[in-house]
Amino acid sequence: MALDDSTRTELEAAVFRRLVEHLRGRTDVQNIDLMNLAGFCRNCLSNWMKEAADAKGVALSKDESREAVYGMSYDEWKAKHQREASPDQAAAFEKGTPHRH
């Protein structure tokens, strides 16, 4: 099935919103878990959003892009949901993740 650009963009935006909403609901899944398993995390999504905004000349700060992904300020999310990485998580991250934010 061929999609026109407008429809494809709308579908991609809907998928992104659903992914973000899903991640907001899964606060038990830590960013390090995402990095270890998928090679990206919530911070990556917010960085990609900022990069896209920059490319379009849209004013969007790093804090604003993180709030768009986390649904709250990054500091608030960390205080409410972020746990210290376990030794196993940290070791897996060091072993297998070439990307660092």
C-alpha positions as CSV (number, residue, x, y, z in Angstrom):
1,M,0.0,0.0,0.0
2,A,1.4,3.4,-1.0
3,L,0.9,6.3,1.4
4,D,1.0,9.9,0.5
5,D,3.5,12.0,2.5
6,S,0.9,13.7,4.6
7,T,-0.8,10.4,5.6
8,R,2.6,8.8,6.3
9,T,3.6,11.8,8.5
10,E,0.3,11.6,10.4
11,L,0.7,7.9,11.0
12,E,4.3,8.3,12.1
13,A,3.2,11.1,14.5
14,A,0.5,8.9,15.9
15,V,2.9,6.1,16.5
16,F,5.4,8.4,18.2
17,R,2.7,9.8,20.5
18,R,1.6,6.2,21.4
19,L,5.2,5.2,22.1
20,V,5.7,8.2,24.3
21,E,2.4,7.5,26.2
22,H,3.4,3.9,26.6
23,L,6.8,4.9,28.1
24,R,5.2,7.4,30.4
25,G,3.0,4.5,31.8
26,R,6.0,2.2,32.1
27,T,8.0,4.1,34.7
28,D,9.2,0.7,36.0
29,V,11.3,0.4,32.8
30,Q,14.4,2.4,33.5
31,N,16.3,4.3,30.8
32,I,19.3,2.0,31.3
33,D,17.0,-1.0,30.6
34,L,16.0,0.6,27.3
35,M,19.6,1.4,26.4
36,N,20.7,-2.1,27.2
37,L,17.9,-3.8,25.2
38,A,17.2,-1.4,22.4
39,G,20.1,1.1,22.2
40,F,17.9,4.1,22.8
41,C,16.0,5.6,25.7
42,R,13.6,8.4,26.7
43,N,16.5,10.9,26.6
44,C,17.4,9.8,23.1
45,L,13.8,10.4,22.0
46,S,13.9,13.9,23.5
47,N,17.3,14.6,21.9
48,W,15.9,13.5,18.5
49,M,12.9,15.7,18.9
50,K,15.2,18.7,19.7
51,E,17.4,17.9,16.7
52,A,14.3,17.8,14.5
53,A,13.2,21.1,15.9
54,D,16.6,22.6,15.3
55,A,16.7,21.4,11.7
56,K,13.3,23.1,11.1
57,G,14.3,26.3,12.9
58,V,11.8,25.7,15.6
59,A,12.7,27.0,19.1
60,L,12.7,24.1,21.5
61,S,15.0,23.8,24.5
62,K,16.5,20.5,25.7
63,D,14.3,20.9,28.9
64,E,11.1,21.4,26.7
65,S,11.9,18.4,24.5
66,R,12.5,16.2,27.6
67,E,9.2,17.4,29.1
68,A,7.4,16.5,25.9
69,V,8.7,12.9,26.2
70,Y,8.6,12.4,30.0
71,G,5.3,14.3,30.6
72,M,7.0,16.3,33.3
73,S,10.4,17.9,33.9
74,Y,13.3,15.5,33.7
75,D,14.3,16.4,37.3
76,E,10.8,15.5,38.5
77,W,10.8,12.2,36.6
78,K,14.2,11.3,38.0
79,A,13.0,12.1,41.6
80,K,9.8,10.0,41.2
81,H,10.9,7.1,39.1
82,Q,14.7,6.7,38.5
83,R,16.4,4.1,40.5
84,E,20.1,3.5,40.9
85,A,21.4,1.1,38.2
86,S,22.1,-2.4,39.5
87,P,25.7,-3.7,39.0
88,D,24.3,-6.0,36.3
89,Q,22.6,-3.2,34.5
90,A,25.7,-1.0,34.7
91,A,28.0,-3.8,33.4
92,A,25.7,-4.6,30.5
93,F,25.6,-0.9,29.6
94,E,29.4,-0.6,29.7
95,K,29.8,-3.8,27.7
96,G,27.3,-3.3,25.0
97,T,26.4,0.4,24.5
98,P,28.6,2.4,22.2
99,H,26.2,5.4,22.4
100,R,26.4,7.7,25.3
101,H,24.3,10.7,25.9
